[in-house]
């Protein structure tokens, strides 16, 4: 398996449990990642943005 897929957060627990990835290797990878938090944009969203309403579920019942 490609090394980058082994580090995928959706697969990493499975990879460690199966022995395909060592926990120490994963921790080393995490420490090597650059902190880009300062470059992030703040995004606000709500269910209303998607046309949903809190009352939609109540109407269906």
C-alpha angles and dihedrals in degrees: 000000000000111000093232091058091052088061094050107123090226092058107028097093090052092047092052093045092051093047094243089118129032118225090230090055091052093048090050089051092051092050090051093058117105117241105240098169092116090058095053124108121225111240125192122199139162137188088255089065087065096046093258125132133198086232095056092083092050091053092055093057 
